[in-house]
Amino acid sequence: MDVRDLLLITAFRHRISEPNVDEGFAQFHAVVGKQVTYEAFCDAVASNLRDGLIREPIRLPEGALQCRWHLELTPTGVAAARRLLSNQPPD
C-alpha cells in the first residue's frame, strides 16, 4: 500500500492532532508501525490535500494562541478511505 492510501486509512481510523508537523509525523509513524520517510509522508499529505481528500492540516483553533497540525479527512476523503478499506483483507 502506498503512503498516500496509508495516510487516508490512518486518518479514517485515528485522530492525529499535534502541535506541529514533526510531531504529527511521529504520531503517524507510531500508529502505522511501518517505515515511512518524512519526505514520503509530506508528499502524501500534499497530494491528498491537493485532491481534496484531507483538510488543511495547519489550523489556528478559535481562542488558541498557537496553530495545531491536524490530520482530518474531507467527506470525499472519508469515501475514499472506505473504498480502500472495503478492498483490504480483514486485519
C-alpha contacts under 8 A as a table, 3 or more apart, distances in Angstrom:
res1	aa1	res2	aa2	distance
1	M	5	D	6.55
1	M	6	L	6.58
2	D	5	D	5.57
2	D	6	L	6.22
3	V	6	L	4.80
3	V	7	L	5.94
3	V	36	V	7.38
3	V	40	A	6.73
3	V	41	F	6.66
3	V	44	A	6.05
4	R	7	L	5.23
4	R	8	L	6.60
4	R	41	F	7.78
4	R	43	D	7.94
4	R	44	A	4.47
4	R	45	V	7.23
4	R	47	S	7.39
4	R	48	N	6.88
5	D	8	L	5.11
5	D	9	I	6.30
5	D	81	A	7.57
5	D	84	L	7.47
6	L	9	I	5.20
6	L	10	T	6.01
6	L	32	V	7.94
7	L	10	T	5.09
7	L	11	A	6.08
7	L	41	F	7.94
7	L	44	A	7.03
7	L	45	V	7.54
8	L	11	A	5.17
8	L	12	F	6.16
8	L	53	L	7.87
8	L	73	L	7.31
8	L	77	G	6.86
8	L	78	V	7.85
8	L	80	A	7.61
8	L	81	A	5.51
9	I	12	F	5.00
9	I	13	R	6.24
9	I	81	A	5.33
9	I	84	L	7.51
9	I	85	L	7.31
10	T	13	R	5.20
10	T	14	H	5.67
10	T	28	F	7.56
10	T	31	V	7.62
10	T	32	V	7.25
11	A	14	H	5.32
11	A	15	R	6.36
11	A	16	I	7.27
11	A	71	L	5.98
11	A	72	E	5.96
11	A	73	L	6.40
12	F	15	R	7.90
12	F	72	E	7.88
12	F	73	L	6.96
12	F	78	V	6.58
12	F	81	A	6.50
15	R	71	L	6.95
15	R	72	E	7.51
16	I	24	G	6.61
16	I	27	Q	6.93
16	I	28	F	7.31
16	I	69	W	8.00
16	I	70	H	5.78
16	I	71	L	5.40
16	I	72	E	7.79
17	S	24	G	6.74
17	S	68	R	6.78
17	S	69	W	5.57
17	S	70	H	4.39
17	S	71	L	6.52
18	E	21	V	7.29
18	E	23	E	5.87
18	E	24	G	5.30
18	E	68	R	5.86
18	E	69	W	5.16
18	E	70	H	6.53
19	P	23	E	6.74
19	P	24	G	7.57
19	P	67	C	6.96
19	P	68	R	4.68
19	P	69	W	5.76
20	N	23	E	5.58
20	N	24	G	6.17
20	N	67	C	7.79
20	N	68	R	5.99
20	N	69	W	5.16
21	V	24	G	4.71
21	V	25	F	5.99
21	V	69	W	5.91
22	D	25	F	5.14
22	D	26	A	6.27
23	E	26	A	4.86
23	E	27	Q	6.12
24	G	27	Q	5.16
24	G	28	F	6.13
24	G	69	W	6.56
24	G	70	H	7.54
24	G	71	L	7.99
25	F	28	F	4.96
25	F	29	H	5.97
25	F	38	Y	7.06
25	F	41	F	7.24
26	A	29	H	5.05
26	A	30	A	6.14
27	Q	30	A	5.03
27	Q	31	V	6.18
28	F	31	V	5.17
28	F	32	V	6.18
29	H	32	V	5.39
29	H	33	G	5.86
29	H	34	K	6.72
29	H	35	Q	7.42
29	H	36	V	6.90
30	A	33	G	5.37
36	V	40	A	6.53
36	V	41	F	6.71
37	T	40	A	5.19
37	T	41	F	6.22
38	Y	41	F	5.01
38	Y	42	C	6.16
39	E	42	C	5.11
39	E	43	D	6.12
40	A	43	D	5.05
40	A	44	A	6.10
41	F	44	A	5.11
41	F	45	V	6.21
42	C	45	V	5.09
42	C	46	A	6.13
43	D	46	A	5.12
43	D	47	S	6.02
44	A	47	S	5.10
44	A	48	N	6.03
45	V	48	N	5.29
45	V	49	L	5.96
45	V	54	I	7.87
46	A	49	L	5.08
46	A	50	R	5.99
47	S	50	R	5.12
47	S	51	D	6.22
48	N	51	D	5.10
48	N	52	G	6.20
48	N	53	L	5.08
48	N	54	I	5.83
49	L	52	G	5.12
49	L	53	L	5.83
49	L	54	I	5.11
49	L	55	R	6.42
49	L	56	E	6.72
50	R	53	L	7.70
52	G	55	R	7.12
52	G	74	T	6.90
52	G	76	T	7.07
52	G	77	G	7.20
53	L	73	L	5.85
53	L	74	T	5.35
53	L	75	P	7.51
53	L	76	T	5.59
53	L	77	G	3.89
53	L	78	V	7.60
53	L	80	A	7.72
54	I	57	P	7.75
54	I	71	L	7.14
54	I	72	E	5.61
54	I	73	L	4.20
54	I	74	T	5.08
54	I	77	G	6.05
55	R	71	L	7.39
55	R	72	E	5.74
55	R	73	L	5.98
55	R	74	T	5.89
56	E	59	R	7.19
56	E	70	H	7.92
57	P	68	R	7.84
57	P	69	W	5.16
57	P	70	H	4.69
57	P	71	L	5.74
57	P	72	E	7.25
58	I	67	C	6.36
58	I	68	R	5.76
58	I	69	W	4.69
58	I	70	H	6.47
59	R	67	C	5.20
59	R	68	R	5.48
59	R	69	W	6.48
59	R	70	H	7.46
60	L	64	A	6.33
60	L	65	L	7.63
60	L	66	Q	6.24
60	L	67	C	4.28
60	L	68	R	6.28
61	P	64	A	5.38
61	P	67	C	6.99
61	P	68	R	7.57
64	A	67	C	7.33
73	L	76	T	7.58
73	L	77	G	5.02
73	L	78	V	5.85
74	T	77	G	4.89
74	T	78	V	6.22
75	P	78	V	5.02
75	P	79	A	6.38
76	T	79	A	5.17
76	T	80	A	6.24
77	G	80	A	4.93
77	G	81	A	6.06
78	V	81	A	5.13
78	V	82	R	6.16
79	A	82	R	5.11
79	A	83	R	6.24
80	A	83	R	5.10
80	A	84	L	6.27
81	A	84	L	5.03
81	A	85	L	6.12
82	R	85	L	5.05
82	R	86	S	6.07
83	R	86	S	5.18
83	R	87	N	6.55
84	L	87	N	5.39
84	L	88	Q	6.52
85	L	88	Q	5.05
86	S	89	P	7.96
